[in-house]
Amino acid sequence: MTEPADGAGWKSSSRGEAAWKETRDGVASRNAEARKQGRQRRESYERRREDARRAAAIRQDSHLLKRRKP
């Protein structure tokens, strides 16, 4: 007789499971590294943007103070 189609007798190989887990862990590791690098780039970008905003505010304030003097 043939085996049932529901897969009740199916058993995975431990080598296949280990290979699948290793691949999955590798992808997860690369994803975590990509997130870390993205977070660092974003923080650097935001820091530069905030510094530029502050510098512009200081320039504008100094310009306004120079204008007020009689």
Stockholm file with secondary structure:
# STOCKHOLM 1.0

chainA/1-70         MTEPADGAGWKSSSRGEAAWKETRDGVASRNAEARKQGRQRRESYERRREDARRAAAIRQDSHLLKRRKP
#=GR chainA/1-70 SS CCCCTTCTTCCCCHHHHHHHHHHHHHHHHHHHHHHHHHHHHHHHHHHHHHHHHHHHHHHHHHHHHHHHCC
#=GC SS_cons        CCCCTTCTTCCCCHHHHHHHHHHHHHHHHHHHHHHHHHHHHHHHHHHHHHHHHHHHHHHHHHHHHHHHCC
//
